[in-house]
């Protein structure tokens, strides 16, 4: 199977939705022209069709005739505001779509209202919505993959030094051979031998980005599932700033929702909040507690093992549940 190195534009929100940042970091590119990149929805696993995510990558589009209908591996990198080159994700065995499959995905997005949501998100970052409303479906969707086909580095890791990586900066598919240094790179961070700098630095200003709407959509969707399963009286939203609280008899489920496209990242962001909600001295006495983390991504075996360790070693009643806007049954 062919394996390629591929660049995606910078996004500080984990490629869930446009942030408006990349246009300030690039010159002559699609992102600079339209104010957003289609790959900024690359890891938005809230929107799934038959458990598959449909997305667009500019490098695939530029090489479409060569890779159409194929299954490929992609090693994705980005260039940060300080010009660092960072690995973002490794996509395995993803499918390059036909125009007919892209049209079916576009029809589904229209039906579900997701296309309208994409347009609103582009408007929020003052982008040009013509990039969304143009007629060719392949400009919106040219690949599809399942959540378990993605390995994400959280946070992104610096690319290894070397001539091959140093000269790859365009939005193209760069073929990787087994002999390419770093082609199957597994990032590891070595200990530093010098302290980090502490002085003031300057960088190009980046405007504030709008609050992400996806969290609210997931929160709403999960609330509806819980109400359908347990009844409205037992479900509350934003009680003491908690995303959702579910009461069943003397038991209480405290639910924290994250939009992170990686289960490990979602857990990292959620655990501290859940511990405070549950155990801070001023927390309500809610009886027997369950701490639940909800996010769109699937937890791989090592993350499940990690949660098991937290439960056994520290007696934390914490669990993880993947939920997308297509989830039709209560996850717990």
N, C-alpha and C positions, 0 to 999 in steps of 0.2 A: 504494500500500500504506500502511495506517495505521501511524503511528509514535507511540510512547508513551514518556513518562518514567515510570520505575517504581522504587520503593524496595525494597531488600532489607535484611535485618537485618545487623548488624555481625558479622564473622567474621575472626579473625586468621590462619586457616589456608587462606585463598584459596577458601573455600566448597567444600571437599572433604568435610568432615564436621563435625558439631556440635562446638562448643567450650565451650558453657555460659556464654559471656560476655554474650550479648545480653540475657538475662533481667535482668541487673544494671543494664542501661542504659535499660530501657524500663518504662513503667507499665502502662497498660491495653491490652495487646496479646496476640496468640496466643503470642508468644515468652515474654512474662512469665508467662502462665498455664501453659504446658507445659514451659518451660525449654529450648526449642530452636525453630528455625524450619525448615520443610521446604526452604526455599531454601538451607540450609547444605550440601546435596548438589548444588547447582546446577551446579558445575563439576567434579564428580567423574567424569572421563572414563575411569576404570578400568572402570566399569560401562556397557557399550554393548550395544544390541540392533540387529543388522544395521547397525552403524557409526553408530547414532543414539543420542543421550543423552536419556533421559526424566527430567523434573524437574517441580517444582511451584513456582509463584509465587503468593503470596497476592493480589496485585493482579489477576492474571488470573482467579483464582477469584471475586473480588468482582464482576467484570464478565463472568462466563462466558457469560451469555445473549447478551450483545452481541457477543462475539468468538469464540464456539464455531465450530469448523470453518474459521476464517480463518487466513491467514498474516499475521504482523505483525512489525514491527521494535520492539525495546525498547532504550532507553538506560537502563542501570541505575545507581543511585547508592545510597550507604549513608551513615549518620551515625555518625561515629567516637566513641570514648569521650570525646574532648574537644569533641564537638558540631560538628566540622567536617563539611561535606557534600562527599563525594568521589565522582567517577565511578569505576565499577568495570569495566563491560564494555558493549559494544555488540553486541546480538544481531540478526542480519539474517535476515529471511524465515523466522522460526520458525513452527511449526505448533501451533495450539491443538487439543488432542485431543478426540475424541468420548469418551463414557463407555465405549464398546466397546473403543476402542484403549487407554484407560487400564487397563481390566480385563486386556487381553492383556499389557500391560507388568507389571502386578501379578502375574499368573500366572507370568511369566518370572522375576521377582525371587524369588518363592517357590521355584521350581524350582532356581534357581542358588544359593540360600542367601543372597542379597543382602538380602532383607527381614529375615532373622534378624540379619544383620550390622548393619543400620540400627538394629534394636531394641537390640542390645548397645551400639552407640555412644551411643544416647540414655541408656541406663542408666549408662554411664561418666561422663556429665556430670550425672547425677542428675536427668534429665528424666522427664516423665510419658509412658510408652510408649503410653498410650491414644491419643495423637495419631498413632501409627503403625498401631495395630491396629484403628482404626475402619473400618467396612465400605466406605465410599464410595471407589472407586479414584481418583476425581478429587481426593481430599484428599492423595493421594500423587503423582499425575502428571497434569498438565494441559497440558504443552508438550513438544515434542521438537524436536531440532535436531542437526545434525552439528557436529563439532569445528571445521570450517573456516568455520562461520557465526558464530563468536565472535571478537570483537576485545577483548582484555583490556588494561587499563592497569596496568602493573607498574612502580612501585607505583601505587595509586589516585591520581587527580589531583583537585585541588580544583575544585569547580564554579565557573563564573563568577558574579560578583556580578550582582545584578539582581532586580527585584521578582518575576519569574516563578519563578525557582528558590528564592528566599528563602521563599516561601509554600507550597512543596510539601514536605510532611513525612509525610503519611499513606501507608498501603499501598494506593494506588489507581493506576489507569491514567490518567495525565495526557496528553491528546492533544497532540502537537507538530505545529504547522504549519510550512511552509517559512519563514514570517515570524517564528516564535518565536525570540527571541534565544537562541543557543546550541543550537538544535535539532539542528544537524549539527556540533556543536562538536568540534574536534580539539585536544586539550590540548597546550599548549606551556608550558614553564616559563621565565619571564623571569628574567634575572639579578637578584639582590637588590642593593639599594643600601644596606642596613644589615646589620650582623652578626646572626646568630642569637642568641637569648638563651642564656645559660650558667648562670643561677642555678637553684636548686632550684624545682621546681613540684610541686603536689599534684594528684592525680586520684583518682577513685573506685576503690577496690580491686576487682580482678578476680581470681577464684580461678584456680589453676593448672588447665590443661586436660589431659586424658589424652593419652598418646602415640598418635599416629595409627597405626592398624593397617593402613592401606591400603598403606604402603610394604612391609610384610612380605608381604602378599598378592601384590603385583607381583613381589617378589623370588623368592618361591616359584614363581610361575607361570613366570617367565622361566627359572629354573633347570631346571624340568621340560622346557621347550622345548629348552634347550641340551643337556641330557642325552639327549633323544630324537634330537637331530641329531648330536652328537659323542661320546656315550658318557660314562658317569659319571666315569671316571678323569681326564678333562680339565677337569672343572668343579669349582670350589671356591667355598664361600660364607663370607663374613666372614673371609677370609684377610688378616691384617694390617689388619683393619677395612674391607677393600674389600668392597663389596656382592657382587660376583661376579667371579671370575677364570676365563677360558677359555684353555686351552693347546692349541695345534695345532702339532705339530712344534716348531720353534724360535720360533714366534710366540706372543705373549701379548696377550689382550684384557683390559683393565681396565675394568670396567663399573660405572658409578655410576647408581643408580636414584633418580628424583625423582617426587614425586606432583603437582608443580605443574601447574595447568591451562593454562599458557601455556608454549610451547617456549622463548621468550626467557628467561623467568624460570627455567626448569629449567636452561638452559645457564649462566646467571649463577650459580646456586647450585652447579653441579657442577664447573665448570672448575677452580676453585682446588683442590678436593679431588683431582681427577684428576692435576693437575700435581704435587701433593705426593706422592701414591701412586707416581707414575712416576719422578720426578726428584729427590726429596729425597736428600741424601747417604747416608742409611741405607737407602734403598729397595733391594730385591733386584734383582739383575741378571736381568731376565726376557727378554732377547733383544730381538727386534723387537717394538715395542709398538703397540697400537691403543687409543685412548682412546674409549670409547663412553658416550654419555649416553642413558639410556632413561627415557621419561616417557609418560603417556597422551596428551598433546596432539600435534597435527600441526604440523609446522614450515612456516610460510608461506614464500613465495619470498624475502622479505628476510632471514629467519633462515638459510635455506639459503645465501644469498649471503654472509652474515656468517661462517658456518662455513668457506666456501670461502676467504674472506680470511684467516682464522686459519691455515688449512692452507698457503696459498701464501706468505703474508708471513712467518710464523713457523715454518713446517715442522712444525706441530702435527698429529699423526695423529688428529684428533678428528672424531667423527661423531655424528649424532643419529638415534634410532630410536623411533618411536611404538609403544607396546605397551599394550594394555588386557587385562583378564582374559578377553576374548573372542578375543584373538589366538591363532590355531591353529597357526601355523608359525613356525619360528625366524626372527627378524628380520635375522640376518646369518650 
